[in-house]
Amino acid sequence: MKIEDLSKLKIDIQTKDDTSFLELAIFFDKPEFLQMLPQFRKDYGIDPLIKSDKFYDKIDELASKTVKIKGS
C-alpha cells in the first residue's frame, strides 16, 4: 500500500488527555480492530465519509439504534 493510500485510513483522535489518547491509539492500531473496520462501516451504514458538520447528527442516529445497558 502506498503512503497516499494509508493517509485515507488515518483516524484523528481528538482528546486533550494524554492517557486517553494513548489508550485509543493502541486500540486503533490493533490488527483485529483494523480488520473489523469494514464490517463496522457496513453494519452502521457509514461507508461514505461523514462530513464534519453532520458528525453529531450521525452519532445521535447511531446511538438511537444501539441497545443501552445499565451497569450496577
TILO-274035 format. One record per atom (N, C-alpha, C, O, CB): x, y negated, z negated; atom name; residue in three letters. Coordinates in steps of 0.001 Angstrom, whole numbers, padded with zeros to 6 digits. Each point is the difference from the previous one (the first is absolute). Last residue first. Glycine has a CB too. Layout:
<<X, Y, Z>, CA, ALA>
...
//
This chain:
<<-024272, 001876, -037097>, N, SER>
<<-000316, -000157, -001425>, CA, SER>
<<001082, -000760, -000710>, C, SER>
<<-000096, -000227, -001207>, O, SER>
<<-001184, 002338, 001253>, CB, SER>
<<-000457, -002606, 005276>, N, GLY>
<<000870, 000770, -000881>, CA, GLY>
<<-000378, -000227, -001450>, C, GLY>
<<-000712, -000948, -000328>, O, GLY>
<<002556, 000807, 002007>, CB, GLY>
<<-004589, -000105, 003236>, N, LYS>
<<000286, -000686, -001261>, CA, LYS>
<<000843, 000920, -000869>, C, LYS>
<<-000358, 001151, -000249>, O, LYS>
<<-001801, -002483, 000382>, CB, LYS>
<<001344, 000762, 005393>, N, ILE>
<<000119, 000943, -001107>, CA, ILE>
<<000357, -000789, -001246>, C, ILE>
<<000970, -000756, -000013>, O, ILE>
<<-000257, 002651, 001555>, CB, ILE>
<<-002951, -002684, 003747>, N, LYS>
<<000659, -000590, -001157>, CA, LYS>
<<-000037, 001011, -001149>, C, LYS>
<<-001049, 000569, -000301>, O, LYS>
<<000405, -002929, 001039>, CB, LYS>
<<000559, 002815, 004866>, N, VAL>
<<-000648, 000368, -001254>, CA, VAL>
<<000794, -000605, -001144>, C, VAL>
<<001225, 000121, -000048>, O, VAL>
<<-002129, 002033, 001040>, CB, VAL>
<<000577, -004254, 004133>, N, THR>
<<000704, 000948, -000859>, CA, THR>
<<-000771, 000241, -001288>, C, THR>
<<-000789, -000835, -000443>, O, THR>
<<002968, 000088, 001416>, CB, THR>
<<-003477, -002405, 002509>, N, LYS>
<<-000112, 001366, 000514>, CA, LYS>
<<000611, 001031, -000943>, C, LYS>
<<-000316, 001186, 000097>, O, LYS>
<<000370, -002119, 002200>, CB, LYS>
<<000117, -003827, -003035>, N, SER>
<<-001403, 000402, -000109>, CA, SER>
<<-000209, 001434, 000483>, C, SER>
<<-001004, 000626, -000341>, O, SER>
<<000325, -003014, 000660>, CB, SER>
<<004935, 000359, 000060>, N, ALA>
<<-000317, 000234, -001412>, CA, ALA>
<<-001438, 000462, -000163>, C, ALA>
<<-000293, 000815, -000875>, O, ALA>
<<001971, -002548, 000213>, CB, ALA>
<<-000156, 000382, 004945>, N, LEU>
<<000551, 001296, -000383>, CA, LEU>
<<-000344, 000342, -001446>, C, LEU>
<<-000288, 001156, -000310>, O, LEU>
<<002147, -001487, 001950>, CB, LEU>
<<-003111, -003915, -000084>, N, GLU>
<<-000746, 001019, 000740>, CA, GLU>
<<000476, 001401, -000382>, C, GLU>
<<-000815, 000897, -000215>, O, GLU>
<<000488, -002517, 002116>, CB, GLU>
<<002678, -002065, -003614>, N, ASP>
<<-001319, 000107, -000629>, CA, ASP>
<<-000836, 001084, 000665>, C, ASP>
<<-000701, 000755, -000675>, O, ASP>
<<000801, -003181, 000074>, CB, ASP>
<<004021, 001440, 002569>, N, ILE>
<<000213, 000634, -001305>, CA, ILE>
<<-001334, 000189, -000714>, C, ILE>
<<-000261, 001066, -000558>, O, ILE>
<<002558, -002101, 000400>, CB, ILE>
<<-002334, -001386, 004174>, N, LYS>
<<000220, 001428, 000252>, CA, LYS>
<<000209, 000747, -001309>, C, LYS>
<<-000508, 001111, -000155>, O, LYS>
<<001510, -001650, 002393>, CB, LYS>
<<-001350, -004118, -002451>, N, ASP>
<<-001288, 000548, 000430>, CA, ASP>
<<000114, 001505, 000218>, C, ASP>
<<-000889, 000758, -000389>, O, ASP>
<<000288, -002958, 001463>, CB, ASP>
<<004523, -000177, -001979>, N, TYR>
<<-000802, 000199, -001212>, CA, TYR>
<<-001395, 000515, 000330>, C, TYR>
<<-000576, 000753, -000785>, O, TYR>
<<001867, -002572, -000332>, CB, TYR>
<<001673, 000845, 004794>, N, PHE>
<<000533, 001037, -000877>, CA, PHE>
<<-000905, 000268, -001201>, C, PHE>
<<-000337, 001152, -000272>, O, PHE>
<<002623, -001813, 000995>, CB, PHE>
<<-002447, -002589, 003134>, N, LYS>
<<-001064, 000997, -000195>, CA, LYS>
<<000397, 001075, -001014>, C, LYS>
<<-000768, 000926, -000260>, O, LYS>
<<000018, -001341, 002608>, CB, LYS>
<<003694, -003131, -000892>, N, ASP>
<<-001188, -000704, -000494>, CA, ASP>
<<-001177, 000942, -000238>, C, ASP>
<<-000987, -000395, -000622>, O, ASP>
<<001757, -001631, 001844>, CB, ASP>
<<003407, 003654, 000593>, N, SER>
<<000153, -000439, -001387>, CA, SER>
<<-001237, -000709, -000536>, C, SER>
<<-000295, 000109, -001191>, O, SER>
<<002724, -000315, 001609>, CB, SER>
<<-002797, 004052, 003331>, N, LYS>
<<000505, -001375, -000040>, CA, LYS>
<<-000010, -000490, -001445>, C, LYS>
<<-000869, 000380, -000785>, O, LYS>
<<000025, -000831, 003141>, CB, LYS>
<<001422, 005575, -000760>, N, ILE>
<<-000985, -000904, -000590>, CA, ILE>
<<000621, -001389, -000052>, C, ILE>
<<001103, -000180, -000516>, O, ILE>
<<-002169, 002051, -000863>, CB, ILE>
<<002026, 002490, 004856>, N, LEU>
<<000504, -000853, -001076>, CA, LEU>
<<-001094, -000943, -000473>, C, LEU>
<<-000818, -000468, 000793>, O, LEU>
<<003145, 000612, 000144>, CB, LEU>
<<-003727, 004601, 001085>, N, PRO>
<<000531, -001282, 000470>, CA, PRO>
<<000506, -000814, -001199>, C, PRO>
<<-000480, 000161, -001122>, O, PRO>
<<-001116, -000145, 003111>, CB, PRO>
<<-000049, 004090, -003234>, N, ASP>
<<000983, 000236, 001054>, CA, ASP>
<<000508, -001305, 000580>, C, ASP>
<<001212, -000165, 000144>, O, ASP>
<<-002317, 002330, 000379>, CB, ASP>
<<-002042, -000917, -004347>, N, ILE>
<<000902, -001150, 000108>, CA, ILE>
<<001115, 000282, 000999>, C, ILE>
<<001150, -000392, -000202>, O, ILE>
<<-001668, -000241, -002172>, CB, ILE>
<<-003334, 003421, 000318>, N, GLY>
<<-000312, -000848, 001145>, CA, GLY>
<<000878, -001224, 000127>, C, GLY>
<<-000470, -001071, 000386>, O, GLY>
<<-001815, 001867, -000589>, CB, GLY>
<<002357, 003083, -002980>, N, TYR>
<<-000550, -001274, -000458>, CA, TYR>
<<-000248, -000997, 001131>, C, TYR>
<<-000330, -001161, -000245>, O, TYR>
<<001506, 001544, -001892>, CB, TYR>
<<000605, 004052, 002974>, N, ASP>
<<-001071, 000198, -000987>, CA, ASP>
<<-000685, -001308, -000378>, C, ASP>
<<-001220, -000041, -000156>, O, ASP>
<<002461, 002010, -000716>, CB, ASP>
<<002627, -002078, 003710>, N, LYS>
<<-001161, 000589, 000686>, CA, LYS>
<<-001184, 000112, -000955>, C, LYS>
<<-001116, -000382, 000352>, O, LYS>
<<002654, 001665, 001177>, CB, LYS>
<<002543, -002757, -003286>, N, ARG>
<<-000525, -001003, 000930>, CA, ARG>
<<-001234, 000513, 000722>, C, ARG>
<<-000957, -000745, 000212>, O, ARG>
<<003261, -000167, 000082>, CB, ARG>
<<-000006, 003891, -003098>, N, PHE>
<<-000640, -001066, -000785>, CA, PHE>
<<-000638, -001029, 000918>, C, PHE>
<<-001135, -000423, -000214>, O, PHE>
<<002794, 000768, -001635>, CB, PHE>
<<000942, 002975, 003886>, N, GLN>
<<-001283, 000538, -000463>, CA, GLN>
<<-000748, -001026, -000844>, C, GLN>
<<-001218, -000126, 000127>, O, GLN>
<<002183, 002441, -000090>, CB, GLN>
<<003401, -003417, 001493>, N, PRO>
<<-000950, 000079, 001118>, CA, PRO>
<<-001369, 000530, -000426>, C, PRO>
<<-001027, -000469, 000489>, O, PRO>
<<002961, 000825, 001034>, CB, PRO>
<<001505, -000526, -004928>, N, LEU>
<<-000501, -001293, 000473>, CA, LEU>
<<-000951, 000097, 001190>, C, LEU>
<<-001060, -000624, -000032>, O, LEU>
<<003164, -000346, -000787>, CB, LEU>
<<000551, 004574, -001473>, N, MET>
<<-001445, -000128, -000246>, CA, MET>
<<-000586, -001296, 000557>, C, MET>
<<-001219, -000103, 000141>, O, MET>
<<001529, 001473, -002186>, CB, MET>
<<004393, -000367, 002230>, N, GLN>
<<-000702, 000974, 000831>, CA, GLN>
<<-001513, -000110, -000163>, C, GLN>
<<-000746, 000316, 000927>, O, GLN>
<<002717, 001206, -001108>, CB, GLN>
<<000838, -004182, -002522>, N, LEU>
<<000087, -000457, 001384>, CA, LEU>
<<-000722, 000952, 000946>, C, LEU>
<<-000590, -000438, 000987>, O, LEU>
<<002771, -000657, -001513>, CB, LEU>
<<-001799, 002300, -004013>, N, PHE>
<<-000896, -001148, 000157>, CA, PHE>
<<-000021, -000457, 001455>, C, PHE>
<<-001063, -000260, 000562>, O, PHE>
<<001517, -000446, -002940>, CB, PHE>
<<002569, 004104, 001268>, N, GLU>
<<-001375, 000493, -000112>, CA, GLU>
<<-001006, -001133, 000192>, C, GLU>
<<-001016, 000179, 000672>, O, GLU>
<<001804, 001626, -002227>, CB, GLU>
<<003903, -002755, 001387>, N, PRO>
<<-000434, 000578, 001281>, CA, PRO>
<<-001454, 000485, -000042>, C, PRO>
<<-000722, -000102, 000992>, O, PRO>
<<003092, 000779, -000566>, CB, PRO>
<<-000599, -004766, -003482>, N, LYS>
<<-000064, 001461, -000048>, CA, LYS>
<<-000475, 000541, 001342>, C, LYS>
<<-000966, -000517, 000561>, O, LYS>
<<000505, 000450, -003041>, CB, LYS>
<<000777, -004620, 001155>, N, ASP>
<<001127, 000552, 000745>, CA, ASP>
<<-000005, 001524, 000018>, C, ASP>
<<000820, 000612, 000684>, O, ASP>
<<000485, -002632, -001290>, CB, ASP>
<<-004473, -000712, -001848>, N, PHE>
<<-000224, -000178, 001434>, CA, PHE>
<<001100, 000631, 000843>, C, PHE>
<<-000214, 000300, 001174>, O, PHE>
<<-000993, -002403, -001690>, CB, PHE>
<<001597, 002151, -004263>, N, PHE>
<<-001167, 000779, 000432>, CA, PHE>
<<-000170, -000067, 001516>, C, PHE>
<<-000191, 001024, 000655>, O, PHE>
<<-000916, -001466, -002868>, CB, PHE>
<<004438, -002256, 000248>, N, ILE>
<<000378, 001417, -000094>, CA, ILE>
<<-001140, 000882, 000496>, C, ILE>
<<000238, 000962, 000730>, O, ILE>
<<001275, -001469, -002684>, CB, ILE>
<<-002383, -004070, 001657>, N, ALA>
<<000973, 000257, 001066>, CA, ALA>
<<000428, 001462, 000003>, C, ALA>
<<000117, 000611, 001062>, O, ALA>
<<000684, -002982, -001226>, CB, ALA>
<<-003603, 000849, -003325>, N, LEU>
<<-000717, 000098, 001273>, CA, LEU>
<<000956, 000322, 001146>, C, LEU>
<<-000326, 000805, 000872>, O, LEU>
<<-001382, -002433, -001725>, CB, LEU>
<<003607, 000899, -003388>, N, GLU>
<<-000828, 001202, -000025>, CA, GLU>
<<-000746, 000191, 001317>, C, GLU>
<<-000063, 001111, 000526>, O, GLU>
<<-000184, -001368, -002998>, CB, GLU>
<<002780, -003712, 001913>, N, LEU>
<<000861, 001172, 000095>, CA, LEU>
<<-000821, 001282, 000047>, C, LEU>
<<000268, 000876, 000822>, O, LEU>
<<001524, -002116, -002044>, CB, LEU>
<<-004072, -002822, 000510>, N, PHE>
<<000572, 000043, 001345>, CA, PHE>
<<000816, 001273, 000181>, C, PHE>
<<-000151, 000702, 001000>, O, PHE>
<<000211, -003217, -000918>, CB, PHE>
<<-001707, 001596, -004356>, N, SER>
<<-001067, 000439, 000903>, CA, SER>
<<000522, 000124, 001421>, C, SER>
<<-000325, 000957, 000702>, O, SER>
<<-001383, -002058, -002167>, CB, SER>
<<004668, -000661, -001663>, N, THR>
<<-000262, 001403, -000300>, CA, THR>
<<-001079, 000548, 000921>, C, THR>
<<000143, 001097, 000540>, O, THR>
<<000521, -001474, -002926>, CB, THR>
<<000418, -004263, 002574>, N, ASP>
<<001035, 000845, 000597>, CA, ASP>
<<-000250, 001484, -000233>, C, ASP>
<<000281, 000818, 000876>, O, ASP>
<<001323, -002680, -001195>, CB, ASP>
<<-005209, -002208, 000730>, N, ASP>
<<000565, 000854, -001031>, CA, ASP>
<<000994, 000973, 000645>, C, ASP>
<<-000383, 000815, 000840>, O, ASP>
<<-001734, -001019, -002245>, CB, ASP>
<<-000684, -002791, 003818>, N, LYS>
<<001013, -000820, -000671>, CA, LYS>
<<000721, 000797, -001077>, C, LYS>
<<000988, -000466, -000568>, O, LYS>
<<-002349, -001583, 001033>, CB, LYS>
<<-001067, 003539, 004450>, N, THR>
<<-000143, -000006, -001448>, CA, THR>
<<001113, -000856, -000584>, C, THR>
<<001084, -000105, 000573>, O, THR>
<<-002160, 002407, -000570>, CB, THR>
<<-000553, -000090, 004870>, N, GLN>
<<-000063, -001351, -000551>, CA, GLN>
<<-000316, 000068, -001490>, C, GLN>
<<-001159, 000110, -000400>, O, GLN>
<<000414, -001029, 002634>, CB, GLN>
<<002654, 003997, 002128>, N, ILE>
<<-000416, 000126, -001397>, CA, ILE>
<<000047, -001385, -000623>, C, ILE>
<<001075, -000566, -000201>, O, ILE>
<<-000209, 002961, 000034>, CB, ILE>
<<-001186, -000240, 005345>, N, ASP>
<<000386, -001187, -000767>, CA, ASP>
<<-000566, 000119, -001413>, C, ASP>
<<-001214, -000064, -000192>, O, ASP>
<<001275, -001364, 002299>, CB, ASP>
<<001394, 005018, 001913>, N, ILE>
<<-001046, -000285, -000981>, CA, ILE>
<<000501, -001149, -000860>, C, ILE>
<<001038, 000111, -000653>, O, ILE>
<<-001889, 002309, 000637>, CB, ILE>
<<002111, -000355, 005247>, N, LYS>
<<000384, -000664, -001247>, CA, LYS>
<<-001224, -000275, -000872>, C, LYS>
<<-001026, -000480, 000481>, O, LYS>
<<002992, -000558, 000688>, CB, LYS>
<<-001581, 002935, 003434>, N, LEU>
<<-000407, 000849, -001118>, CA, LEU>
<<000268, -000640, -001356>, C, LEU>
<<-000340, 000578, -001033>, O, LEU>
<<000785, 001386, 002467>, CB, LEU>
<<000848, -003901, 002771>, N, LYS>
<<-001463, 000044, 000000>, CA, LYS>
<<-000530, 000806, -001187>, C, LYS>
<<-001147, -000174, -000412>, O, LYS>
<<001164, -000031, 002914>, CB, LYS>
<<004649, -000066, -001572>, N, SER>
<<-000483, -001244, -000606>, CA, SER>
<<-001523, -000051, -000034>, C, SER>
<<-000570, -000692, -000844>, O, SER>
<<002636, -000464, 001643>, CB, SER>
<<000309, 004735, 001353>, N, LEU>
<<-000080, 000126, -001450>, CA, LEU>
<<-000539, -001258, -000657>, C, LEU>
<<-000642, 000077, -001047>, O, LEU>
<<002539, 001509, 001137>, CB, LEU>
<<-001023, -001461, 004591>, N, ASP>
<<-001155, 000830, -000329>, CA, ASP>
<<-000195, 000095, -001511>, C, ASP>
<<-001132, -000002, -000485>, O, ASP>
<<001491, 001307, 002595>, CB, ASP>
<<003439, -003534, -000463>, N, GLU>
<<-001193, -000790, 000311>, CA, GLU>
<<-001269, 000769, -000362>, C, GLU>
<<-000969, -000581, -000487>, O, GLU>
<<002219, -000572, 002340>, CB, GLU>
<<002932, 003324, -002199>, N, ILE>
<<-000228, -000929, -001108>, CA, ILE>
<<-001246, -000837, 000251>, C, ILE>
<<-000739, -000299, -000938>, O, ILE>
<<003205, 000223, 000485>, CB, ILE>
<<-002311, 004879, 002752>, N, LYS>
<<000766, -001237, 000065>, CA, LYS>
<<-000344, -000899, -001182>, C, LYS>
<<-001066, 000131, -000600>, O, LYS>
<<001145, 000037, 003108>, CB, LYS>
<<-000182, 005357, -002184>, N, MET>
<<-000845, -001182, 000000>, CA, MET>
<<000889, -001244, 000000>, C, MET>
<<000997, -000061, -000719>, O, MET>
<<-002846, 001306, -000505>, CB, MET>
//
